[in-house]
Amino acid sequence: MSHLRTDAVPRPRVAVIDYGSGNLRSVEKALQAAGADAVRCVRPETVEGCDAIVLPGVGSFGDCALSLEERGLTPLLHAWLQSGRPYLGICLGYQILFESSEESPDAQGLGHWPGRVVKFAAAPQRKVPHMGWNSLAWEKPDKIFAGLPAQPYVFFVHSYYPSPREADIVTARCNYGVDFAAAAAKDNVHGVQFHPEKSQSTGLRILGNFVASLRADN
């Protein structure tokens, strides 16, 4: 006699954008542990049937923008973001939501949020890149941060950070000799400068909240 439940809630399908740079396996494994089915997306058609997009990012802003365009993913991302469907950008996947970056002056970001990406200024007591654990200071609520304590520590690896023109989208800040927008969100679009997949239990809680929000939307 079978004891399998037929009314179980299906696992959300999350498209992990692969633009040809970096190891996506850690992000995929973290999403799987958080309760999602991760589907690697190289071409637009791979996203069909998915509930959300996660864009992890390593490498340069310009290389990311070019690769997304070459793979036909830029129009997909524009349409997805404009439709209000769930999106999570990690590190460069957060930065690419803005219009431009000092790192690649000739490259265009997705321009979903107004603002540009800037580099940490040289300073005697500040090493660049910003690499390692640092704490967040909450700016405003975001459902992906539900249940987290004040000033949780997360893992960063970056030399550039977004400078949004709309302050009301910033959900968390971090201080590295300068306060910067460590996370932002509006509607179903979320971006984080740190790496949840490298942030141990805190990062898994963030990804779990994101996946749980997909179930709530269905």
Phi, psi and omega in degrees: 000132183279139176249012180289136178278135178265352182256014181295143179289126181294151178288133177299144176263124183242123177278122176260114186288126178248106178254018170090016181223122174095165180266114182271353188300321182295324178291316179299315180296320180295320178294320177299316179295332180278356175107014180249162167261114182272130181240117181288131185244116176253331181234156184304323184295340180294338185281345182304131179085000180271151182267341184202162174242135169242127177245099174283161181211128167223161182098199185263155179302314182295317179296321179297311181300317181294316182294320177299320179293314182297328181270004179074018184270341182298311177300322177301313182294319177302311182295320181297312182295319181292334180282348180082016180281156188296135181216139173230118176258130181247125178057250180296332176293339171278313182299323185292347176292342183266182190280322187201173180216142173299336182294323183222080188302333182271354183268146176255131172280187180288338177065024179291324175242139177288139181142174179225168181255131186237161181265147172302130177289147178297138179207146184303324185259013183233118175273140177237125013284159170286109187226124177127196185274138176209160186263154176261147171242121185292136178255320178200160183294148171214133186300335180285349178257009182302136176083000179274150179285173173294138175055054176288152178265136178225168188256128181244147166212099181193154175249345183236157179210150180289145172239087184293145175277342178253103185295337186285353177272347184286125181255336179209146176240161177221149178249123173224063187080344174212142175283129178227162182283098183281343179201152178212158179200148171206126185057238183260011181257124182233144174220139178227136180280336180274178182251101177301323183292347178248006187257024173054223188295326179295315179295321179294325177295319179297313179294323177297320177296319179298313179296320178298325178294330178290321177296320181294329181283339184272000000 
